[in-house]
Amino acid sequence: MTAKCIMVLGTSSGAGKSWIATALCRIYVQLGYKVAPFKAQNMSNNARVVGIGIHQGEIGSAQYFQALAANVEPIVQMNPVLLKPEADNKSQVILLGKVNQELSKVPWRERSEKVWPEIQASLDWLVERNDIVVIEGAGSPAEINLMSSDIVNMRVARHVGARCLIVTDIDRGGAFAHLYGTWMLLGEENQSLISGFLLNKFRGDAKLLSPGPEKLSELCGVPVIAVVPMLPDHGLPEEDGVFDANLIARNNATFSIAIVVYPHISNLDEFQALKNMSNINLSWVKSPSDIQDVDLIILPGSKHTSSDLSWLKNQQIDKRILAHASAGKSILGICGGLQMLGYLLEDPYCIDGTGEGVQLLPIKTRFEQDKLVKKSEIRFGSVPGLWMALSFLDISGYEIHHGKTEIIEINGVSNTAIELLPDCAWINSQGNILGIYLHGLFENENVIQALFSSESTPLEAVFNNLALHLQQSITVDPGYFQTLVQ
């Protein structure tokens, strides 16, 4: 088996590559093909845990969801290199699912040649075992300052002779210039691989675009194959960043949640299910004034807990959190957020940093040298207080952390917290403050039903809707995607 390769490139980050690639994975599965996703190198703090033989490792969330859309098990070969930013000029390098400390120290341009053999081997492995490989590029393929060290865009396309589609965000303006400029900068060898342009996030009457698409096709010899209408609530987590920085307010909401957005927030995609629910108001907290009268405050994961904890205190958000707790209202800390709820961060191996927490749970965290990465199946026992609805639920999720947390004595007393699950979950004796290392809590339907008496949109429905939306946007032969792989 030798796969046909379809590659989704973009004129910029945020153009829509990830969801277009996800939709293509589902379209080709619906057409009866065996499909796998691939992205050579991802830069994101949104990661998922997948299997590596008998071990477990990390890949970017985008390829995880693309694999689910393709109805296959996510594996590390689908995203051989994952960069997890820790600061403006520092990233942790994940190679084939595992942290590689040596590569993390290598300068950016020197690193590319060291990881290319693994990228090439992973892609070849997928090509040999599938009918179609849907490849996602990164940023723009026309960054001329990066072309010499490219390992994620046109070098990948040339290696497998991929048929490439370039997508642009027309809502930003300048879409035709972006497409033409990108195509021009690629050069003749790369231009020959470009099969079509897509105008994404369009609002209004598509007839008003003429003669833009026609002119562009004349200049490049490449057709505009789709005008994709804006789909703001498509239900798929965004690859990076806060998926909606504004308050999501609904008239029929019965529950309100505030999520603290610190600078190094991670695994934000796990809250997509909350965004999809019609009975929840969701707000993103970057200052104390952002926390209004809400039912639940969530402290999410962090790629750099100690610095995000300092930021939280400098913003004086900790005071609002303490007031919320004093009022007996619910607080949830996940992974790094759990660590912030404690009293102390210890860092003997210089992994993250030290600090004093918000001090709502009598726990301390010690950052260990080795990172724990695993899928987890847990079952709560009896849970007290406001989190009682979680009692005796079977829950699946994943853990990614260096921290090791334990209960400590405060003023000679240690019984003000309960360890609900060994090394994983703690709750205060009052029952309103819960800390847990498990990511993916809200991706369990039984949790959503127990806590909010509601249901989230199933992923299968999300994938099918994305595929339908893209297919209905085709402006050429409706069978274009089938023709593309023949």
RAPE-V753136 format. One record per residue. N is the residue number from 0. SS is DSSP state (~ for helix, > for strand, _ for the rest). NEAR is the number of other C-alpha atoms within 10 Angstrom. D_FIRST is the distance of its C-alpha to the first C-alpha in whole Angstrom. Layout:
n->N ss->SS near->NEAR d_first->D_FIRST
n->N ss->SS near->NEAR d_first->D_FIRST
This chain:
n->0 ss->_ near->10 d_first->0
n->1 ss->_ near->14 d_first->4
n->2 ss->_ near->22 d_first->6
n->3 ss->> near->19 d_first->10
n->4 ss->> near->24 d_first->12
n->5 ss->> near->26 d_first->16
n->6 ss->> near->30 d_first->19
n->7 ss->> near->29 d_first->22
n->8 ss->> near->32 d_first->25
n->9 ss->> near->29 d_first->29
n->10 ss->_ near->26 d_first->32
n->11 ss->_ near->21 d_first->33
n->12 ss->_ near->16 d_first->33
n->13 ss->_ near->16 d_first->33
n->14 ss->_ near->24 d_first->32
n->15 ss->_ near->23 d_first->30
n->16 ss->~ near->29 d_first->26
n->17 ss->~ near->27 d_first->26
n->18 ss->~ near->24 d_first->26
n->19 ss->~ near->24 d_first->25
n->20 ss->~ near->27 d_first->21
n->21 ss->~ near->27 d_first->22
n->22 ss->~ near->26 d_first->23
n->23 ss->~ near->29 d_first->20
n->24 ss->~ near->30 d_first->18
n->25 ss->~ near->26 d_first->20
n->26 ss->~ near->24 d_first->20
n->27 ss->~ near->23 d_first->16
n->28 ss->~ near->19 d_first->16
n->29 ss->~ near->13 d_first->19
n->30 ss->_ near->10 d_first->17
n->31 ss->_ near->10 d_first->15
n->32 ss->_ near->16 d_first->12
n->33 ss->_ near->18 d_first->10
n->34 ss->> near->28 d_first->12
n->35 ss->> near->32 d_first->13
n->36 ss->> near->33 d_first->16
n->37 ss->> near->28 d_first->17
n->38 ss->_ near->28 d_first->20
n->39 ss->_ near->25 d_first->21
n->40 ss->> near->27 d_first->25
n->41 ss->> near->26 d_first->27
n->42 ss->> near->19 d_first->30
n->43 ss->_ near->20 d_first->32
n->44 ss->_ near->28 d_first->34
n->45 ss->_ near->26 d_first->32
n->46 ss->> near->27 d_first->30
n->47 ss->> near->28 d_first->28
n->48 ss->> near->24 d_first->28
n->49 ss->> near->21 d_first->24
n->50 ss->> near->17 d_first->23
n->51 ss->> near->15 d_first->23
n->52 ss->_ near->8 d_first->22
n->53 ss->_ near->5 d_first->26
n->54 ss->> near->11 d_first->27
n->55 ss->> near->17 d_first->27
n->56 ss->> near->24 d_first->27
n->57 ss->> near->28 d_first->27
n->58 ss->> near->33 d_first->25
n->59 ss->> near->29 d_first->26
n->60 ss->~ near->25 d_first->27
n->61 ss->~ near->29 d_first->25
n->62 ss->~ near->28 d_first->22
n->63 ss->~ near->26 d_first->23
n->64 ss->~ near->23 d_first->24
n->65 ss->~ near->28 d_first->21
n->66 ss->~ near->23 d_first->19
n->67 ss->~ near->19 d_first->21
n->68 ss->~ near->28 d_first->21
n->69 ss->_ near->27 d_first->17
n->70 ss->_ near->16 d_first->18
n->71 ss->_ near->16 d_first->17
n->72 ss->_ near->11 d_first->19
n->73 ss->_ near->23 d_first->20
n->74 ss->> near->25 d_first->19
n->75 ss->~ near->25 d_first->20
n->76 ss->~ near->26 d_first->17
n->77 ss->~ near->28 d_first->17
n->78 ss->~ near->29 d_first->21
n->79 ss->_ near->28 d_first->21
n->80 ss->> near->28 d_first->25
n->81 ss->> near->28 d_first->27
n->82 ss->> near->21 d_first->31
n->83 ss->> near->23 d_first->34
n->84 ss->> near->18 d_first->37
n->85 ss->> near->17 d_first->40
n->86 ss->> near->13 d_first->42
n->87 ss->_ near->6 d_first->42
n->88 ss->_ near->7 d_first->42
n->89 ss->> near->14 d_first->40
n->90 ss->> near->19 d_first->36
n->91 ss->> near->21 d_first->35
n->92 ss->> near->24 d_first->32
n->93 ss->> near->24 d_first->29
n->94 ss->> near->25 d_first->26
n->95 ss->_ near->23 d_first->23
n->96 ss->_ near->26 d_first->26
n->97 ss->> near->20 d_first->29
n->98 ss->> near->20 d_first->32
n->99 ss->_ near->13 d_first->32
n->100 ss->~ near->12 d_first->36
n->101 ss->~ near->9 d_first->36
n->102 ss->~ near->19 d_first->33
n->103 ss->~ near->18 d_first->35
n->104 ss->~ near->13 d_first->38
n->105 ss->_ near->13 d_first->37
n->106 ss->_ near->10 d_first->37
n->107 ss->~ near->14 d_first->35
n->108 ss->~ near->12 d_first->34
n->109 ss->~ near->11 d_first->34
n->110 ss->~ near->16 d_first->32
n->111 ss->~ near->19 d_first->29
n->112 ss->~ near->13 d_first->28
n->113 ss->~ near->12 d_first->28
n->114 ss->~ near->18 d_first->26
n->115 ss->~ near->21 d_first->23
n->116 ss->~ near->11 d_first->22
n->117 ss->~ near->17 d_first->21
n->118 ss->~ near->26 d_first->19
n->119 ss->~ near->18 d_first->17
n->120 ss->~ near->13 d_first->16
n->121 ss->~ near->19 d_first->15
n->122 ss->~ near->24 d_first->13
n->123 ss->~ near->16 d_first->11
n->124 ss->~ near->14 d_first->11
n->125 ss->~ near->21 d_first->10
n->126 ss->~ near->20 d_first->8
n->127 ss->~ near->13 d_first->5
n->128 ss->~ near->15 d_first->6
n->129 ss->_ near->17 d_first->6
n->130 ss->_ near->20 d_first->7
n->131 ss->> near->24 d_first->10
n->132 ss->> near->29 d_first->12
n->133 ss->> near->29 d_first->15
n->134 ss->> near->31 d_first->17
n->135 ss->> near->32 d_first->21
n->136 ss->_ near->27 d_first->24
n->137 ss->_ near->22 d_first->27
n->138 ss->_ near->19 d_first->30
n->139 ss->_ near->20 d_first->30
n->140 ss->_ near->24 d_first->28
n->141 ss->_ near->21 d_first->32
n->142 ss->_ near->15 d_first->34
n->143 ss->_ near->12 d_first->35
n->144 ss->_ near->8 d_first->37
n->145 ss->_ near->12 d_first->33
n->146 ss->~ near->15 d_first->31
n->147 ss->~ near->11 d_first->32
n->148 ss->~ near->16 d_first->30
n->149 ss->_ near->18 d_first->28
n->150 ss->_ near->22 d_first->25
n->151 ss->_ near->24 d_first->24
n->152 ss->_ near->25 d_first->24
n->153 ss->~ near->24 d_first->23
n->154 ss->~ near->18 d_first->22
n->155 ss->~ near->22 d_first->19
n->156 ss->~ near->24 d_first->19
n->157 ss->~ near->14 d_first->19
n->158 ss->~ near->11 d_first->17
n->159 ss->~ near->18 d_first->14
n->160 ss->_ near->17 d_first->16
n->161 ss->_ near->23 d_first->16
n->162 ss->> near->21 d_first->18
n->163 ss->> near->27 d_first->21
n->164 ss->> near->22 d_first->23
n->165 ss->> near->26 d_first->27
n->166 ss->> near->29 d_first->29
n->167 ss->> near->26 d_first->32
n->168 ss->> near->26 d_first->35
n->169 ss->~ near->21 d_first->38
n->170 ss->~ near->15 d_first->40
n->171 ss->~ near->10 d_first->41
n->172 ss->_ near->10 d_first->42
n->173 ss->_ near->11 d_first->41
n->174 ss->~ near->19 d_first->38
n->175 ss->~ near->18 d_first->38
n->176 ss->~ near->12 d_first->39
n->177 ss->~ near->18 d_first->36
n->178 ss->~ near->22 d_first->34
n->179 ss->~ near->16 d_first->35
n->180 ss->~ near->13 d_first->36
n->181 ss->~ near->20 d_first->33
n->182 ss->~ near->22 d_first->31
n->183 ss->~ near->15 d_first->34
n->184 ss->~ near->14 d_first->34
n->185 ss->~ near->19 d_first->30
n->186 ss->~ near->11 d_first->31
n->187 ss->~ near->10 d_first->30
n->188 ss->~ near->10 d_first->27
n->189 ss->~ near->18 d_first->25
n->190 ss->~ near->18 d_first->27
n->191 ss->_ near->16 d_first->25
n->192 ss->_ near->18 d_first->22
n->193 ss->> near->23 d_first->24
n->194 ss->> near->19 d_first->23
n->195 ss->> near->19 d_first->26
n->196 ss->> near->27 d_first->28
n->197 ss->> near->29 d_first->29
n->198 ss->> near->24 d_first->33
n->199 ss->> near->24 d_first->33
n->200 ss->> near->18 d_first->36
n->201 ss->> near->16 d_first->38
n->202 ss->_ near->13 d_first->41
n->203 ss->_ near->9 d_first->43
n->204 ss->_ near->8 d_first->43
n->205 ss->~ near->11 d_first->40
n->206 ss->~ near->7 d_first->42
n->207 ss->~ near->8 d_first->44
n->208 ss->~ near->11 d_first->41
n->209 ss->_ near->9 d_first->42
n->210 ss->_ near->9 d_first->42
n->211 ss->~ near->13 d_first->40
n->212 ss->~ near->19 d_first->37
n->213 ss->~ near->14 d_first->38
n->214 ss->~ near->13 d_first->39
n->215 ss->~ near->18 d_first->36
n->216 ss->~ near->15 d_first->34
n->217 ss->~ near->11 d_first->37
n->218 ss->~ near->10 d_first->37
n->219 ss->~ near->14 d_first->33
n->220 ss->_ near->15 d_first->31
n->221 ss->_ near->19 d_first->29
n->222 ss->_ near->19 d_first->30
n->223 ss->> near->22 d_first->31
n->224 ss->> near->21 d_first->28
n->225 ss->> near->21 d_first->30
n->226 ss->> near->23 d_first->33
n->227 ss->> near->24 d_first->32
n->228 ss->> near->20 d_first->36
n->229 ss->_ near->16 d_first->37
n->230 ss->_ near->13 d_first->36
n->231 ss->_ near->10 d_first->38
n->232 ss->_ near->10 d_first->37
n->233 ss->_ near->15 d_first->33
n->234 ss->_ near->21 d_first->33
n->235 ss->_ near->21 d_first->31
n->236 ss->_ near->23 d_first->32
n->237 ss->_ near->20 d_first->32
n->238 ss->_ near->25 d_first->31
n->239 ss->_ near->18 d_first->34
n->240 ss->_ near->19 d_first->38
n->241 ss->_ near->14 d_first->40
n->242 ss->_ near->17 d_first->38
n->243 ss->_ near->13 d_first->42
n->244 ss->_ near->13 d_first->45
n->245 ss->_ near->11 d_first->47
n->246 ss->_ near->13 d_first->49
n->247 ss->> near->15 d_first->47
n->248 ss->_ near->14 d_first->50
n->249 ss->_ near->15 d_first->50
n->250 ss->_ near->9 d_first->53
n->251 ss->_ near->10 d_first->52
n->252 ss->_ near->13 d_first->51
n->253 ss->_ near->13 d_first->52
n->254 ss->> near->16 d_first->51
n->255 ss->> near->19 d_first->51
n->256 ss->> near->22 d_first->49
n->257 ss->> near->22 d_first->49
n->258 ss->> near->20 d_first->46
n->259 ss->> near->24 d_first->47
n->260 ss->_ near->24 d_first->45
n->261 ss->_ near->24 d_first->46
n->262 ss->_ near->18 d_first->45
n->263 ss->_ near->19 d_first->42
n->264 ss->> near->22 d_first->41
n->265 ss->> near->24 d_first->38
n->266 ss->_ near->25 d_first->35
n->267 ss->~ near->24 d_first->37
n->268 ss->~ near->23 d_first->34
n->269 ss->~ near->21 d_first->35
n->270 ss->~ near->19 d_first->38
n->271 ss->~ near->18 d_first->36
n->272 ss->~ near->23 d_first->37
n->273 ss->~ near->20 d_first->41
n->274 ss->~ near->21 d_first->40
n->275 ss->_ near->17 d_first->39
n->276 ss->_ near->19 d_first->42
n->277 ss->_ near->19 d_first->45
n->278 ss->_ near->20 d_first->47
n->279 ss->> near->21 d_first->47
n->280 ss->> near->22 d_first->48
n->281 ss->> near->25 d_first->47
n->282 ss->> near->24 d_first->48
n->283 ss->> near->22 d_first->47
n->284 ss->> near->22 d_first->50
n->285 ss->_ near->18 d_first->50
n->286 ss->_ near->17 d_first->54
n->287 ss->~ near->16 d_first->57
n->288 ss->~ near->10 d_first->58
n->289 ss->~ near->16 d_first->54
n->290 ss->_ near->20 d_first->55
n->291 ss->_ near->14 d_first->57
n->292 ss->_ near->10 d_first->58
n->293 ss->_ near->16 d_first->54
n->294 ss->_ near->15 d_first->54
n->295 ss->> near->20 d_first->51
n->296 ss->> near->25 d_first->50
n->297 ss->> near->22 d_first->47
n->298 ss->> near->26 d_first->47
n->299 ss->_ near->24 d_first->43
n->300 ss->> near->31 d_first->41
n->301 ss->> near->28 d_first->42
n->302 ss->_ near->24 d_first->40
n->303 ss->_ near->20 d_first->43
n->304 ss->~ near->26 d_first->46
n->305 ss->~ near->23 d_first->49
n->306 ss->~ near->20 d_first->49
n->307 ss->~ near->21 d_first->48
n->308 ss->~ near->26 d_first->51
n->309 ss->~ near->17 d_first->53
n->310 ss->~ near->17 d_first->52
n->311 ss->~ near->23 d_first->53
n->312 ss->~ near->14 d_first->56
n->313 ss->~ near->11 d_first->57
n->314 ss->_ near->14 d_first->56
n->315 ss->_ near->14 d_first->58
n->316 ss->~ near->21 d_first->56
n->317 ss->~ near->22 d_first->56
n->318 ss->~ near->14 d_first->60
n->319 ss->~ near->17 d_first->58
n->320 ss->~ near->24 d_first->56
n->321 ss->~ near->15 d_first->59
n->322 ss->~ near->12 d_first->61
n->323 ss->~ near->20 d_first->58
n->324 ss->~ near->17 d_first->58
n->325 ss->~ near->11 d_first->62
n->326 ss->_ near->10 d_first->62
n->327 ss->_ near->15 d_first->60
n->328 ss->_ near->17 d_first->57
n->329 ss->> near->21 d_first->53
n->330 ss->> near->27 d_first->51
n->331 ss->> near->21 d_first->48
n->332 ss->> near->24 d_first->47
n->333 ss->> near->25 d_first->43
n->334 ss->_ near->28 d_first->42
n->335 ss->~ near->28 d_first->44
n->336 ss->~ near->24 d_first->46
n->337 ss->~ near->32 d_first->47
n->338 ss->~ near->33 d_first->48
n->339 ss->~ near->34 d_first->50
n->340 ss->~ near->28 d_first->52
n->341 ss->_ near->24 d_first->53
n->342 ss->_ near->20 d_first->56
n->343 ss->> near->22 d_first->55
n->344 ss->> near->24 d_first->52
n->345 ss->> near->20 d_first->52
n->346 ss->_ near->18 d_first->49
n->347 ss->_ near->13 d_first->50
n->348 ss->_ near->12 d_first->47
n->349 ss->_ near->11 d_first->47
n->350 ss->_ near->17 d_first->44
n->351 ss->_ near->21 d_first->45
n->352 ss->_ near->16 d_first->49
n->353 ss->_ near->19 d_first->52
n->354 ss->> near->18 d_first->54
n->355 ss->> near->17 d_first->56
n->356 ss->_ near->26 d_first->54
n->357 ss->_ near->19 d_first->56
n->358 ss->_ near->16 d_first->57
n->359 ss->_ near->23 d_first->57
n->360 ss->_ near->26 d_first->55
n->361 ss->_ near->24 d_first->57
n->362 ss->> near->25 d_first->54
n->363 ss->> near->24 d_first->53
n->364 ss->> near->25 d_first->49
n->365 ss->> near->21 d_first->49
n->366 ss->> near->21 d_first->46
n->367 ss->> near->18 d_first->44
n->368 ss->> near->13 d_first->42
n->369 ss->> near->12 d_first->39
n->370 ss->> near->16 d_first->37
n->371 ss->> near->14 d_first->36
n->372 ss->> near->20 d_first->33
n->373 ss->> near->20 d_first->32
n->374 ss->> near->18 d_first->31
n->375 ss->> near->15 d_first->34
n->376 ss->> near->11 d_first->36
n->377 ss->> near->15 d_first->39
n->378 ss->> near->15 d_first->42
n->379 ss->_ near->15 d_first->45
n->380 ss->_ near->14 d_first->49
n->381 ss->_ near->14 d_first->52
n->382 ss->_ near->18 d_first->52
n->383 ss->_ near->18 d_first->55
n->384 ss->~ near->16 d_first->56
n->385 ss->~ near->17 d_first->54
n->386 ss->~ near->19 d_first->51
n->387 ss->~ near->16 d_first->52
n->388 ss->~ near->17 d_first->49
n->389 ss->~ near->20 d_first->47
n->390 ss->_ near->14 d_first->48
n->391 ss->_ near->13 d_first->46
n->392 ss->_ near->16 d_first->43
n->393 ss->> near->14 d_first->40
n->394 ss->> near->20 d_first->38
n->395 ss->> near->17 d_first->34
n->396 ss->> near->20 d_first->34
n->397 ss->> near->18 d_first->33
n->398 ss->> near->21 d_first->35
n->399 ss->> near->23 d_first->35
n->400 ss->> near->19 d_first->38
n->401 ss->> near->19 d_first->41
n->402 ss->> near->26 d_first->44
n->403 ss->> near->18 d_first->45
n->404 ss->> near->22 d_first->48
n->405 ss->> near->17 d_first->51
n->406 ss->> near->20 d_first->54
n->407 ss->_ near->20 d_first->57
n->408 ss->_ near->13 d_first->61
n->409 ss->> near->13 d_first->63
n->410 ss->_ near->6 d_first->67
n->411 ss->_ near->7 d_first->66
n->412 ss->> near->10 d_first->64
n->413 ss->_ near->13 d_first->61
n->414 ss->_ near->13 d_first->61
n->415 ss->_ near->17 d_first->60
n->416 ss->> near->22 d_first->56
n->417 ss->> near->20 d_first->54
n->418 ss->> near->15 d_first->51
n->419 ss->> near->19 d_first->49
n->420 ss->> near->15 d_first->46
n->421 ss->_ near->9 d_first->46
n->422 ss->_ near->14 d_first->45
n->423 ss->_ near->18 d_first->43
n->424 ss->> near->21 d_first->46
n->425 ss->> near->27 d_first->50
n->426 ss->> near->26 d_first->52
n->427 ss->> near->19 d_first->56
n->428 ss->_ near->14 d_first->59
n->429 ss->_ near->13 d_first->59
n->430 ss->_ near->20 d_first->56
n->431 ss->_ near->21 d_first->55
n->432 ss->> near->26 d_first->53
n->433 ss->> near->25 d_first->50
n->434 ss->> near->28 d_first->48
n->435 ss->> near->23 d_first->44
n->436 ss->_ near->27 d_first->41
n->437 ss->_ near->24 d_first->39
n->438 ss->> near->24 d_first->37
n->439 ss->_ near->21 d_first->35
n->440 ss->~ near->20 d_first->38
n->441 ss->~ near->20 d_first->38
n->442 ss->~ near->20 d_first->35
n->443 ss->_ near->17 d_first->36
n->444 ss->~ near->16 d_first->38
n->445 ss->~ near->19 d_first->40
n->446 ss->~ near->19 d_first->42
n->447 ss->~ near->19 d_first->42
n->448 ss->~ near->14 d_first->44
n->449 ss->~ near->16 d_first->46
n->450 ss->~ near->15 d_first->47
n->451 ss->~ near->16 d_first->47
n->452 ss->_ near->11 d_first->47
n->453 ss->_ near->15 d_first->44
n->454 ss->_ near->19 d_first->41
n->455 ss->_ near->19 d_first->38
n->456 ss->_ near->16 d_first->35
n->457 ss->_ near->13 d_first->32
n->458 ss->~ near->16 d_first->29
n->459 ss->~ near->13 d_first->27
n->460 ss->~ near->11 d_first->30
n->461 ss->~ near->16 d_first->30
n->462 ss->~ near->26 d_first->26
n->463 ss->~ near->15 d_first->26
n->464 ss->~ near->16 d_first->29
n->465 ss->~ near->25 d_first->28
n->466 ss->~ near->23 d_first->25
n->467 ss->~ near->13 d_first->28
n->468 ss->~ near->18 d_first->30
n->469 ss->~ near->19 d_first->27
n->470 ss->~ near->19 d_first->27
n->471 ss->_ near->14 d_first->30
n->472 ss->_ near->17 d_first->31
n->473 ss->> near->18 d_first->29
n->474 ss->_ near->15 d_first->31
n->475 ss->_ near->11 d_first->29
n->476 ss->_ near->10 d_first->27
n->477 ss->_ near->13 d_first->27
n->478 ss->_ near->10 d_first->23
n->479 ss->~ near->14 d_first->23
n->480 ss->~ near->17 d_first->20
n->481 ss->~ near->12 d_first->18
n->482 ss->~ near->9 d_first->19
n->483 ss->~ near->14 d_first->18
n->484 ss->_ near->15 d_first->14
n->485 ss->_ near->6 d_first->14
